[in-house]
Amino acid sequence: MLKLPAHFYTPLLLGFLFAFTACSGQELNKGTETKTEQPDQQIADFVVSAFQDSKGNLWFGTMAYGVARYDGKQLRYFSIKDGLESNTVAHIAEDTAGNIWLGTHNGADRFDGTSFTHFGVEQGLHGPGCKFLIDRNGTIWAGTNHGLFQFDGTRFNEFILTKPTLEEISYKWELGKIWSLIEDSKGNLWFGRDGLGLCRFDGTTCTHFTEADGLCSNNVTSIVEDDQGRLWISAISSDNPETQNKGGLTLYDGKTFTQFPEVKGLSQNDIYILYKDSKGAIWICALDTGLYRYANGQFTLFDKNDRMDLTQRFAVQGIQEDKNGTLWLGFSGGLFRFDGKEIKNVTKNGPWD
């Protein structure tokens, strides 16, 4: 991955890299901040996050045009001119009070429905690449390139995670970067970290899992828990030529890690995004392969859409199921929706229904 300043996360965004470097990575290029005009037909060239709030509004984070909100009738953009700190919005969450949190190129912005409040270095939140977890107690956690932070209601405070013992250090973007953070059904917090594998925090201690335990690589990008209480874990390769092609998908049942080398694109491949839908199916976004659905013990691949010219590497960067069961997919190439049979492009003019 090109080493450029980044947000959300980290390396350039998948789409931007695909277009200009043929590399794989899901990072945001700060240079795009200067673009504020909206694209012609697509809602954005790179839709990097998707979310539905408690009121039913759909939110789509873009790489250079801020965040777009669709309320069922109108598509509206919020950008720097409206009070956002950055026009790159790579993660979206909602807190227990109904505020919308936007992980941007430069810290976090909280939107109360009227105005934005920024949280950056002065408010204790360090590093680009902000992603959120709101736990069962309503506590807001933020993971960035510089580690983990906890919100006390006023400011963010750094939360130090221990590190595993590794014979060799190899990472994708920045050692210790928090790629993913979730809370499981037992109340454990799990963190996917760049170069440091998977970390479980039970409220007192950290337990570490690495390649030595069965992960595809120590660069863990996404974690979801299925209805059986098992963890699905995605990983990517590093920039070290000696440790490339180590990404893939791993299933952890609490005792054993299982990989899937027999399934195309699920081993020795970069997988950035996992998602569980309302029916319990697990969705796996495999770079250069397509979108897998795992249900009833089987993987089903969806590798076509109606605008393959826009999505040559099938790089899904955001996924969200709406209240009607439709999946919204943010691609390097634009916004798409999946009705259970076909993946179709959604422009500014729709189709939204």
C-alpha positions in Angstrom: 0.0 0.0 0.0 1.2 3.5 -0.8 2.3 5.2 2.3 0.3 8.4 2.2 -1.6 10.3 4.9 -4.8 8.5 5.5 -7.9 8.4 7.4 -10.5 6.1 8.3 -8.3 4.2 8.4 -5.2 4.0 6.8 -3.9 3.3 3.4 -5.7 4.9 0.5 -9.1 3.8 -0.1 -9.5 0.6 -2.0 -11.1 2.4 -4.9 -8.6 5.2 -5.2 -5.8 2.7 -5.2 -7.5 0.5 -7.7 -7.8 3.4 -10.0 -4.3 4.7 -9.7 -2.0 2.1 -8.2 -3.5 -1.3 -8.7 -2.8 -2.0 -5.1 -5.2 -3.3 -2.5 -6.1 -1.4 0.6 -9.0 0.4 2.2 -7.6 3.8 3.0 -8.4 7.3 2.3 -6.2 9.8 0.5 -6.2 13.2 2.2 -5.4 14.9 -1.0 -9.0 14.4 -2.1 -10.2 16.8 0.6 -9.9 19.7 -1.9 -12.7 18.2 -4.0 -16.1 19.4 -2.8 -18.2 19.2 -6.0 -20.6 16.3 -6.2 -20.1 13.7 -8.9 -22.3 13.8 -11.9 -24.5 10.7 -11.7 -23.0 8.4 -9.1 -23.6 9.6 -5.5 -19.8 9.3 -5.3 -17.0 7.6 -7.1 -16.0 5.8 -3.9 -18.7 4.9 -1.3 -16.7 3.8 1.7 -19.3 3.2 4.4 -23.0 2.6 4.8 -25.4 2.9 7.7 -29.1 3.0 8.6 -30.1 5.0 11.7 -32.9 4.4 14.1 -35.2 6.7 12.1 -34.7 4.7 8.9 -32.4 7.2 7.2 -29.7 5.7 5.0 -26.2 7.3 5.3 -23.4 6.8 2.9 -19.9 7.9 3.6 -17.8 9.0 0.6 -14.2 9.5 -0.1 -14.3 13.2 -1.1 -17.9 14.5 -0.9 -18.7 14.1 2.8 -21.7 12.0 3.8 -24.9 11.5 1.9 -28.2 11.0 3.7 -31.3 9.5 2.0 -34.4 10.0 4.1 -36.8 8.1 1.8 -37.5 11.1 -0.3 -34.4 13.2 -0.7 -30.7 12.7 -1.0 -28.8 15.3 0.9 -25.0 15.8 1.3 -23.2 17.1 4.4 -19.7 18.3 3.8 -17.1 20.8 5.1 -19.3 23.7 4.2 -22.0 22.3 6.5 -19.6 21.9 9.4 -17.9 18.6 8.8 -14.2 18.6 9.6 -13.4 16.4 6.6 -15.0 15.4 3.3 -13.9 11.8 3.8 -16.4 9.8 6.0 -15.3 6.3 6.4 -17.4 5.1 9.3 -20.8 5.9 10.7 -22.5 4.9 14.0 -25.4 6.1 16.2 -25.2 6.5 20.0 -27.9 5.8 22.5 -29.0 9.4 22.4 -29.6 9.3 18.6 -26.5 11.3 17.7 -24.8 10.3 14.5 -21.0 9.8 14.8 -18.9 10.2 11.7 -15.4 8.8 11.5 -13.5 11.2 9.2 -10.1 11.9 7.8 -9.4 14.0 10.8 -11.0 12.7 14.0 -14.7 12.3 14.6 -17.7 14.5 14.1 -21.0 14.1 16.1 -24.2 15.2 14.4 -27.2 16.0 16.6 -29.5 16.6 13.7 -28.7 20.2 13.5 -25.0 20.9 13.9 -21.7 19.1 14.1 -19.3 18.9 17.0 -15.7 17.9 16.2 -13.5 15.7 18.3 -9.8 15.7 17.4 -6.4 16.0 19.1 -7.6 18.8 21.4 -10.4 16.5 22.6 -8.0 13.6 23.1 -8.7 11.7 19.9 -5.4 11.1 18.0 -4.7 9.6 14.6 -6.6 9.2 11.4 -8.8 6.2 10.6 -11.6 6.6 13.1 -14.0 3.7 13.6 -16.6 3.3 16.4 -18.1 0.8 18.7 -21.0 1.7 21.0 -21.1 -1.1 23.6 -24.1 -2.4 25.6 -23.5 0.2 28.3 -23.6 3.0 25.7 -19.9 3.7 26.0 -18.4 5.0 22.8 -15.0 3.5 21.7 -13.0 4.8 18.8 -10.2 3.0 17.0 -7.7 4.9 14.9 -4.2 4.5 13.4 -2.8 5.4 16.8 -4.8 2.9 18.9 -7.9 2.7 21.0 -9.8 5.6 22.7 -12.8 5.7 25.1 -15.2 8.6 25.3 -16.1 9.9 28.8 -18.9 12.1 27.6 -16.7 15.1 27.0 -13.4 13.9 25.6 -11.7 10.8 24.5 -9.0 9.1 26.6 -6.5 6.6 25.3 -7.1 3.0 26.3 -3.8 1.0 26.3 -4.0 -2.5 24.9 -1.2 -4.9 25.6 0.7 -6.5 22.7 1.3 -10.1 21.8 4.8 -11.6 21.7 5.7 -12.1 18.1 8.9 -13.5 16.5 8.4 -11.2 13.5 6.6 -7.9 13.1 4.9 -7.3 9.8 2.0 -5.0 9.2 0.0 -3.4 6.4 -0.2 0.3 7.3 0.7 1.3 10.9 1.6 -1.1 13.7 -1.3 -1.3 16.2 -3.8 0.4 14.1 -7.4 -0.6 15.1 -9.0 -1.9 11.9 -12.1 -3.4 13.6 -13.8 -3.4 17.0 -16.9 -5.3 18.2 -18.7 -6.5 21.3 -19.7 -10.1 21.4 -22.8 -11.7 23.0 -20.9 -12.3 26.2 -19.8 -8.7 26.6 -16.2 -9.3 25.5 -14.6 -6.6 23.3 -12.7 -7.7 20.3 -10.1 -5.6 18.4 -8.6 -6.4 15.0 -5.2 -4.7 14.9 -2.6 -4.1 12.2 0.3 -6.4 12.7 -0.8 -7.5 16.2 -3.6 -9.9 15.3 -6.8 -10.3 17.3 -7.3 -9.1 20.8 -10.1 -10.0 23.3 -10.7 -7.8 26.3 -12.9 -9.2 29.0 -13.0 -6.1 31.0 -9.8 -6.9 32.9 -7.3 -8.6 30.7 -6.3 -8.9 27.0 -6.0 -12.3 25.3 -4.1 -12.3 22.0 -4.6 -14.5 19.0 -2.1 -14.5 16.0 -1.0 -16.5 13.0 0.5 -18.9 15.4 -3.0 -19.7 16.7 -4.5 -20.1 13.2 -5.3 -16.7 11.8 -4.6 -16.1 8.1 -2.4 -13.1 9.0 -1.8 -10.7 11.9 -3.5 -7.8 10.0 -7.1 -8.3 11.2 -9.5 -6.1 9.4 -13.1 -7.2 10.3 -14.8 -9.3 13.0 -18.4 -10.5 13.2 -20.1 -12.9 15.6 -22.6 -15.4 14.1 -25.8 -16.7 15.7 -23.9 -19.7 17.1 -21.5 -17.4 19.0 -18.6 -18.1 16.6 -16.3 -15.4 15.3 -15.6 -14.8 11.6 -12.4 -12.9 11.1 -11.0 -11.4 8.0 -7.4 -10.4 7.4 -5.1 -8.9 4.8 -1.5 -9.3 3.7 1.3 -7.0 4.8 3.6 -4.8 2.8 6.6 -7.1 3.6 7.3 -9.1 0.5 8.2 -12.1 2.6 4.7 -12.2 4.2 2.5 -11.2 1.3 -0.6 -13.3 0.3 -1.4 -14.2 3.9 -4.8 -12.6 4.0 -8.1 -14.5 4.1 -11.1 -15.7 6.2 -10.9 -17.6 9.5 -13.7 -19.0 11.7 -13.1 -19.3 15.4 -15.5 -21.5 17.5 -13.8 -20.7 20.8 -11.4 -23.5 20.6 -10.3 -24.0 17.0 -9.5 -21.7 14.1 -10.6 -22.9 10.7 -9.5 -21.5 7.3 -11.1 -22.0 3.9 -8.4 -22.6 1.3 -10.8 -24.7 -0.9 -13.0 -21.7 -1.5 -11.9 -19.3 -4.2 -10.8 -15.9 -2.8 -11.1 -16.8 0.9 -7.4 -17.6 1.4 -4.2 -15.8 0.3 -6.4 -12.8 -0.5 -7.3 -9.5 1.0 -10.7 -9.4 2.7 -11.6 -6.1 4.3 -15.3 -6.3 5.2 -17.5 -8.9 6.9 -21.2 -8.3 7.8 -24.0 -10.3 9.4 -27.5 -9.7 8.2 -30.8 -10.0 10.1 -31.3 -13.6 9.0 -27.9 -14.6 10.4 -26.1 -14.9 7.1 -22.5 -13.8 7.0 -21.3 -11.7 4.0 -17.7 -11.7 3.0 -16.3 -9.1 0.6 -13.4 -10.8 -1.1 -11.2 -8.6 -3.2 -11.0 -9.5 -6.9 -13.5 -12.3 -6.4 -16.9 -11.0 -5.3 -19.4 -11.0 -2.5 -19.9 -14.3 -0.6 -23.0 -15.2 1.4 -22.5 -17.9 4.0 -25.8 -19.5 5.1 -26.9 -23.0 6.0 -23.3 -24.2 5.8 -22.7 -23.1 2.3 -20.9 -20.3 0.5 -22.7 -18.6 -2.4 -20.7 -16.2 -4.6 -22.2 -13.1 -6.2 -19.6 -11.8 -8.7 -21.7 -9.8 -11.2 -23.5 -6.5 -11.1 -25.1 -4.3 -13.8 -22.1 -1.9 -13.9 -19.1 -4.1 -14.0 -17.3 -1.3 -15.9 -17.3 0.7 -12.6 -16.3 -2.2 -10.3 -13.6 -4.1 -12.0 -12.0 -5.4 -8.8 -15.4 -5.9 -7.1 -14.1 -3.9 -4.1 -16.9 -3.6 -1.6 -16.0 -1.1 1.1 -19.3 -0.7 3.0 -22.3 -2.9 3.6 -25.6 -2.2 5.4 -29.0 -4.0 5.4 -32.0 -1.8 5.6 -35.2 -2.4 7.5 -36.7 -4.0 4.4 -33.9 -6.5 4.0 -32.2 -4.8 1.1 -28.4 -4.8 1.2 -26.7 -1.5 0.4 -23.2 -1.9 -0.9 -20.6 0.9 -1.1 -18.2 0.0 -3.9 -15.1 1.5 -5.4 -17.2 2.7 -8.3 -20.4 3.9 -6.6 -23.4 2.8 -4.7 -25.2 -0.5 -5.3 -28.1 -2.4 -3.8 -28.8 -6.2 -3.6 -32.4 -7.5 -3.6 -31.4 -11.1 -3.0 -30.9 -11.9 -6.7 -29.2 -9.0 -8.5 -26.7 -6.3 -7.5 -27.8 -3.0 -9.2 -26.2 0.4 -9.3 -28.0 3.3 -7.6 -27.3 6.7 -8.9 -28.5 10.0 -7.5 -31.7 9.4 -9.3 -32.1 5.9 -8.0 -33.6 3.4 -8.1 -34.1 3.9 -4.3 -37.1 1.6 -3.9 
